[in-house]
Amino acid sequence: MRFVTRDGVRLAYVEAGSGDRSMLLVHGMQCNHTHMLAQLEHFSRTHRVVAVDMRGHGQSDKPPSSYSNREFNDDLVFLCRELGLSRPVAAGHSFGGSNLLHLAAEQPDVLGGLVILDSGIRTLANKVGELGVVGELTQEQRRKFLGDRLFGRDDPPDLKGRILDEMLAVPDHVASAMRETVLGFDGGAASRRCRIPALFLLADKPFTDAETLAGLGDNWRVGQVVGAGHFIQMIAAPQVNAMIERFLELEKL
C-alpha cells in the first residue's frame, strides 16, 4: 500500500502499470480496493492503474466526517493531482460508481471516461423504498438483507461470506453517514448531466431501473453480465474486463 494525506486524512492506494493512459478504480460502500484487483491486474498491461481505499474503508483513515459525495470527490481529485493522473478513465463499483458519476456531472474535466459497475443509479423513490429501512436493522438482519440482495444463486458461497464479513466490519459512524449519502443522491439526474463517454455494466439483478436506463444520453453504453450478483467485477471478471476493453477501444481511451 501507498498513501497520500489530504487535510490530515491518510488515503491508501495501490498502483500497477505505466504509460500515458491511466485508470482509477474505486470500490463500493463498506468494501475496499481488493474488490477491484482483477481489473488492476488486467488493465495494468496497457494502462497505469490506481485502486484506492476510500476514506472510511480498508487501510485509509476513518475519521468522523460527512462521507458525502462531494467529500469523496475531493479526495479523488486530490489523489489524481498528487499522483499525476491526467483525465483517467474511472471505474467504480456500486457506491464507488455513484461517487464517480457525481464527479463526472459536477466536474466534467477531471475524468476522461466513466465505467459504472452495477451502481444504484435510479429514481430516489425506488431507492428509498428498498434501502430506507437498512439503518433500523440489527447487525444480523443487515447481514441477511445484504446477503439476499447483493448475491445471486451462482455466486461462490465462500466469497459471499468474506465480503459480508468485510462490509459489516466497517465502523458504524462511517456506514450510517454513507447511507444518508446514498439515499440523498439523485443518480438519475446526475446520469443525464454526465456528458463524458460512459459505460454502465449491470448484474443479473441490476440495482438500476428501466426509467433511469431509458433516460441515458448518447454518450452512454450499457451491458449486462451473465451469472453474477452485485459483485460483477469479481465474480464475472472476464466478462466485465472484456466489455470495458471494448468500451476503451470504441471511445479511443
C-alpha positions in Angstrom: 0.0 0.0 0.0 1.0 3.6 -0.6 -0.5 6.7 1.0 -1.3 10.3 0.4 -2.7 12.7 3.0 -5.4 15.3 2.5 -6.3 17.6 5.3 -4.9 15.2 7.9 -6.7 12.2 6.4 -4.5 9.4 5.1 -5.8 7.7 1.9 -4.4 4.3 0.9 -3.9 3.1 -2.7 -2.1 0.5 -4.8 -0.7 1.1 -8.3 0.4 -1.0 -11.2 1.3 -0.5 -14.8 2.7 2.6 -16.6 2.2 4.9 -19.5 0.3 7.9 -20.6 -3.1 6.2 -20.4 -4.4 5.9 -16.8 -7.3 4.3 -14.9 -8.7 5.0 -11.4 -10.5 2.1 -9.7 -13.0 2.8 -6.8 -14.6 0.1 -4.7 -18.2 0.1 -3.3 -19.7 1.0 0.0 -18.2 -0.8 3.0 -15.7 -2.5 0.7 -12.1 -2.0 -0.2 -9.6 -1.9 -3.0 -9.1 -5.6 -3.1 -12.5 -5.9 -4.8 -11.0 -4.2 -7.8 -7.8 -6.3 -8.1 -9.0 -8.3 -11.1 -9.3 -5.0 -13.1 -6.0 -3.7 -11.7 -4.1 -6.8 -12.9 -5.9 -6.9 -16.3 -5.7 -3.2 -17.3 -2.2 -2.6 -15.9 -0.9 -4.3 -19.1 -2.0 -1.3 -21.1 -2.6 1.5 -18.6 -1.2 3.0 -15.4 -3.8 1.9 -12.9 -4.5 3.1 -9.4 -7.0 1.4 -7.0 -7.9 3.4 -3.9 -9.3 2.7 -0.4 -11.8 5.5 0.0 -11.8 7.3 3.4 -13.5 5.1 6.0 -12.5 1.9 4.2 -9.6 -0.5 4.1 -6.3 0.9 5.2 -7.4 4.6 4.8 -8.3 6.7 7.8 -11.8 6.5 9.2 -12.4 9.9 10.8 -15.8 11.4 11.9 -16.8 13.0 8.6 -19.8 13.8 6.3 -18.9 10.9 3.9 -20.7 12.9 1.3 -20.3 12.6 -2.5 -18.5 15.9 -2.5 -16.1 14.9 0.2 -15.2 11.6 -1.6 -14.9 13.6 -4.9 -12.5 16.0 -3.3 -10.4 13.0 -2.1 -10.3 11.5 -5.6 -9.4 14.8 -7.3 -6.6 15.3 -4.7 -5.4 11.8 -5.3 -5.3 12.3 -9.1 -3.5 15.6 -8.7 -0.9 14.2 -6.3 -0.2 11.1 -8.5 -0.3 13.0 -11.8 -3.3 11.1 -13.2 -4.5 13.3 -16.1 -8.1 12.7 -17.0 -8.1 9.0 -16.1 -10.8 6.5 -17.1 -12.5 5.9 -13.8 -14.3 2.6 -13.0 -16.4 2.4 -9.8 -18.4 -0.4 -8.3 -21.7 0.3 -6.6 -21.4 3.3 -4.3 -17.9 4.0 -5.9 -19.6 4.3 -9.2 -22.2 6.7 -7.8 -19.5 8.9 -6.4 -17.7 8.9 -9.8 -20.9 9.8 -11.5 -21.3 12.7 -9.2 -17.8 13.8 -10.0 -18.4 13.4 -13.8 -21.5 15.5 -13.6 -20.1 18.2 -11.3 -16.5 18.4 -12.7 -16.6 17.1 -16.2 -12.9 18.0 -16.9 -11.5 15.6 -14.3 -12.2 12.3 -15.9 -11.7 11.1 -19.4 -14.2 8.3 -19.3 -16.5 6.6 -16.8 -17.3 2.9 -16.1 -20.1 2.2 -13.6 -20.3 -1.4 -12.2 -23.9 -2.2 -11.1 -24.3 1.1 -9.2 -27.7 2.1 -7.7 -28.4 4.7 -10.4 -32.2 5.0 -10.1 -35.0 7.2 -9.0 -35.0 8.4 -5.4 -38.4 6.8 -4.7 -37.2 3.4 -5.9 -34.0 3.7 -3.8 -35.7 4.8 -0.6 -38.3 2.2 -1.0 -35.8 -0.6 -0.9 -33.0 0.8 1.3 -34.6 3.2 3.6 -35.1 0.6 6.4 -31.5 -0.7 6.5 -30.4 1.7 9.2 -33.0 0.3 11.5 -31.9 -3.3 11.2 -29.7 -5.2 13.7 -26.3 -6.4 12.5 -27.7 -9.9 12.0 -30.7 -8.6 10.0 -28.3 -6.4 7.9 -26.2 -9.5 7.1 -29.3 -11.3 5.8 -30.6 -8.3 3.9 -27.2 -7.7 2.2 -26.7 -11.4 1.5 -30.1 -11.7 -0.1 -29.9 -8.6 -2.2 -26.2 -8.5 -3.2 -25.6 -12.1 -4.1 -27.1 -14.4 -6.8 -27.6 -18.1 -7.0 -24.4 -18.6 -9.0 -22.1 -16.7 -6.6 -19.4 -18.6 -4.7 -20.5 -19.1 -1.0 -17.0 -18.5 0.4 -16.7 -15.2 -1.5 -20.1 -14.2 -0.2 -19.1 -14.9 3.4 -15.8 -13.0 3.1 -17.4 -9.9 1.5 -20.2 -9.8 4.1 -17.6 -10.0 6.9 -15.7 -7.1 5.4 -18.8 -5.0 4.9 -20.1 -5.4 8.4 -16.7 -4.7 9.9 -16.8 -1.0 8.7 -17.3 1.3 11.7 -20.9 2.3 12.2 -20.2 6.1 12.0 -18.9 5.5 8.5 -21.7 3.2 7.4 -24.5 5.3 8.8 -23.2 8.5 7.2 -22.8 6.8 3.8 -26.4 5.5 4.0 -27.6 9.1 4.2 -25.4 10.0 1.2 -26.8 7.1 -0.8 -30.4 8.0 0.0 -29.9 11.6 -0.9 -28.1 11.2 -4.2 -30.3 11.6 -7.3 -28.3 9.3 -9.6 -30.9 9.6 -12.4 -30.5 13.3 -12.6 -26.7 13.0 -12.4 -26.6 10.5 -15.3 -28.4 12.9 -17.5 -25.9 15.6 -16.7 -22.9 13.4 -17.4 -21.5 14.1 -20.9 -18.3 12.2 -20.9 -18.0 8.7 -22.5 -19.7 6.3 -20.1 -20.3 2.6 -19.7 -22.9 1.1 -17.4 -22.5 -2.6 -16.6 -25.3 -4.4 -14.9 -25.6 -7.6 -12.8 -28.1 -10.4 -13.3 -30.5 -8.4 -10.9 -29.4 -4.8 -11.5 -29.5 -2.0 -9.0 -30.9 0.4 -11.5 -34.4 0.7 -13.1 -35.9 0.9 -16.6 -36.7 4.6 -16.2 -33.1 5.5 -15.5 -31.7 3.4 -18.4 -34.3 4.9 -20.8 -33.1 8.4 -19.8 -29.4 7.9 -20.6 -27.9 10.0 -23.3 -26.0 9.0 -26.4 -22.7 9.1 -24.6 -23.7 6.1 -22.6 -23.3 2.4 -23.4 -25.0 -0.4 -21.4 -24.0 -4.0 -20.9 -25.1 -6.9 -18.6 -23.2 -9.9 -17.3 -24.4 -13.4 -17.2 -24.3 -15.4 -13.9 -23.2 -12.9 -11.3 -24.8 -11.0 -8.5 -23.8 -7.4 -7.5 -20.1 -8.0 -7.3 -19.7 -8.5 -11.1 -16.1 -7.2 -11.2 -15.1 -10.1 -9.0 -17.4 -12.9 -9.9 -17.6 -12.3 -13.7 -14.2 -10.5 -14.1 -13.5 -11.9 -17.7 -16.9 -10.7 -18.9 -16.5 -7.3 -17.2 -12.9 -6.8 -18.4 -13.8 -7.7 -22.0 -16.7 -5.2 -22.1 -14.5 -2.4 -20.6 -11.8 -3.2 -23.2 -14.3 -2.8 -26.0 -15.6 0.4 -24.5 -12.0 1.8 -24.3 -11.4 0.7 -27.9 -14.6 2.3 -29.2 -14.1 5.5 -27.3 -10.3 5.6 -28.1 -9.5 5.9 -24.3 
